[in-house]
Amino acid sequence: MLDGDGHGLSMFLNTLTPKFYVALTGTSSLISGLILIFEWWYFRKYGTSFIEQVSVSHLRPLLGGVDNSSPNNSNTSNGDADSNRQNVSECKVWRNPLNLFRGAEYNRYTWVTGREPLTYYDMNLSAQDHQTFFTCDSDHIRPADAIMQKAWRERNPQARISAAHEALELEDCATAYILLAEEEATTIVEAEKLFKQALKVGESCYRRSQQLQHHSSQYEAQHRRDTNVLVYIKRRLAMCSRKLGRTKEAVKMMRDLMKEFPLLSMFNIHENLLESLLELQNYADVQAVLAKYDDISLPKSATICYTAALLKARAVSDKFSPEAASRRGLSTAEMNAVEAIHRAVEFNPHVPKYLLEMKSLILPPEHILKRGDSEAIAYAFFHLQHWKRVEGALNLLHCTWEGTFRMIPYPLEKGHLFYPYPICTETADRELLPMFHEVSVYPKKELPFFILFTAGLCSFTAMLALLTHQFPELMGVFAKAVSLTFCVLCFFVLFFLTIPVMYC
């Protein structure tokens, strides 16, 4: 029977002319090319393969899954509000709220490793900050302030330190103590002592200028400078307490500082407070701070977004199982946690690899770029321990964070929950981060399998059509041999499959 069918097939193939094979391969190439064009257009518009989407939409209900990528959810009120701020500079560099001490931490790293953790660009930004916050036009009146005005412009660290000592020889100067605490002190204990001396002088100058601030614009500028100096000193003293293990004391100092100077939100003291409260595992107070600062009108940060995700993950992470969730679907609490993780990852997609220790951490820079690799390093450096402390939180993050990129519309200009991801972050991060660090870049959306498959199929059939047109007789023989071999293999497979049925 097999021989008869094979003989009939051979006769049928022998009756086909080379024109048939040319037409067949040309038609196949045309159809696969049209499918490829449609798939590519659909992918560029919606960020997914049409064939894959149709398959998932039909198979997922049978598997009991839930589709969260509905286009109805692609725009939220948060996204609409944030999209109105696109005219603001997307790559603005911010002072790192948790920046380390140069003398006690950055320099110690250099002594041990021989590597410079700070780039010239980063330190130059800090020098500009110091000149903005710690100087004013009336500094020429006091000799010590005049010396410090020049000191903040010095590039050489030893020259700055020498200038600070020279200023202190003339009189007590708060900014001179600040410079020595930041750059000369080799331990946090030494830095704290110097900041306490700076606090006495800073409070005295602040009270004096507060009484005179309305007398002239010069006194007003001086009072503004003295306010910045006092806030900086108190904040760094609170950070010293946090680093020395006196976390409750640090929390109290931060709260008092925020109450005393509520308008100085540019210092982002609430991020220091969040980290300290997490260390105390005071999650109720963490939630209260988030409720105040995770507002639609305020600029977001990795600390805000990922802390909110951590709190929601904490409610379900200890019992979360991806296998159980795939069988029964996600509960409301689990869905809230996953959505919070997706929101955080969309804001800064570089953080998960550091939290999951898929990428090595380095010392955070003194300035960060929001949504960039520099911010991710700064966040993970201080908050990795808090994620590890919550049982199952990192497991939930590991299971869900990559799903964010399937939800974000493509191309990146469209955004989802936030305004579009800035394309300039990689360039800015390379300026902020040291050369020995491999800068993380935004995860590129990979081409779906079916686009690659149809592209390969189109190329293959086009090549066959060309060869068939050029060598019709040779390709006809080749096609007959391939077709006959394929059919024989099919017959053998069917034959072996029917043997058990016959014996049963």
Secondary structure, DSSP 8 states (H G I E B T S, - for coil): -HHHHHHHHHHHHHT--HHHHHHHHHHHHHHHHHHHHHHHHHHHHHSS-HHHHHHHHHHHHHHT------GGGS--HHHHHHHTTTTS-TT-EEE-TT---IIIIIHHHHHHH----S-HHHHHHHHHHHHHHH--GGGGGSHHHHHHHHHTT-SSHHHHHHHHHHHHHHS--HHHHHHHHHHT-SSHHHHHHHHHHHHHHHHHHHHHHHHHTTT-HHHHHHHHHHHHHHHHHHHHHHHHHHHTT-HHHHHHHHHHHHHH-TT-GGG-HHHHHHHHHHHTT-HHHHHHHHHHHS-TTS---HHHHHHHHHHHHHTTGGG--HHHHHHH---HHHHHHHHHHHHHHHH-TTHHHHHTTSS------SEEETTSHHHHHHHHHHHHHHHHHSTTHHHHHHHHGGGHHHHS-SSGGG-SSSS---TTHHHHHHHHS-TTS-----------HHHHHHHHHHHHHHHHHHHHHHSHHHHHHHHHHHHHHHHHHHHHHHHHHHHHHHH-
